[in-house]
Amino acid sequence: MRLGTSVFHCHKKSGHGPLDLKNAIMQSCDIYFYEMARRVGYNAIAPMARTLGMGQKFDLPFSTQRYGTVPDPAWKLKKYKHDWTVADSLNASIGQGYVLANPLQLAVMAARIASGRALQPSILASHVHRDSPALAIDSEHLARVRDAMFGVINQGGTGGAAKLLIPGVAIAGKTGTAQVRRITMAERRSGVLKNGQLPFKMRDHALFIGFAPADNPRYALAVVLEHNGHTVRNLDTPMIGRDIMTYMLDRERALKSLAEVEPTWGGDIRARMAATAETYRKAQSAPPAAIATKTDAIVPSDAPAVENATDMANATQEALTAPGATVAEDDSRDRQP
């Protein structure tokens, strides 16, 4: 999509072609949501995001919540003294730009979409929020979104790896990617680098939200992997979401699945922790690296000249440590009378 001198791209270079809402959600088509934001205006989107829990501070017994940002024109004018632009709307429509969210907010969003109620998270069993009111959203609209989230995983969408292995039980969800770097037009012309080709800190964040069972939800979740970049399938957010939900619904099946995949990670948790500890011990006990000086012509090696110099240095050291030997200030050897 072209906006002035800027071009807004979809993650699929060739595009998705004509799509309805369900298939746009299933295929994560950026262009569809750019266009919807342009048509309806972002002032209709921001309040809905807040209704679903984005940008919200929850009633929890700790003061360390970082409740993110659901931007809008008033917020931008107050914070940056600049007017809102159409480009801001396009970026925010896919969760980019000024939008900030934490994993708990994402999980609450999944729970509210699944239940149709303004559910509140709880940490303490003695302080559970019950009898949550219904959301002020048309139930038919929520049903359409839930159906699309079902399709993301079970009807050829981007989250097929999250499909549950429990017979008769399905999970509904949505994959996501939070871009952390700007892709220039020059890079797009030559070919956008894949996340696996980038330094770790330049890779995209990987996200997944979901709820299950899809037809009668009991659990909702959110998975966020910083700089994961969707690079390794069995370490990506959809499969992690699948394993978490499988554990909640069928613990025995989940542990069996875990045992099958753990060898590809280097063994079970005990083996991996032991390997990590051994690596740490070796790093801490390693001999200090040779320190090169500005007069060194080459890096220290086992060349004959270097070995001869080392032998001479060792002999000198032995002489210095002989009884009665001291070192004078000019590095010459003095022997006490």
Secondary structure, DSSP 8 states (H G I E B T S, - for coil): -EETTEE---SSTT---S--HHHHHHHT-HHHHHHHHHHH-GGGTHHHHHHTTTT-----S-S-----B---HHHHHHHHS----HHHHHHHHTT-TT-B--HHHHHHHHHHHHHSB-----SSTTS---S--B-SS-HHHHHHHHHHHHHHHHSSSTTGGG---STT---EEEEEEE--S---HHHHHH----GGGS-GGGS-EEEEEEEESTTS--EEEEEEETT-TT-SGGGSHHHHHHHHHHHHH-HHHHHHHHHHHGGGGTSSHHHHHHHHHHHHHHHHHS-------TT-SS---S-HHHHHHHHHHHHHHHHHTSTTEEE-TTS-EEE--
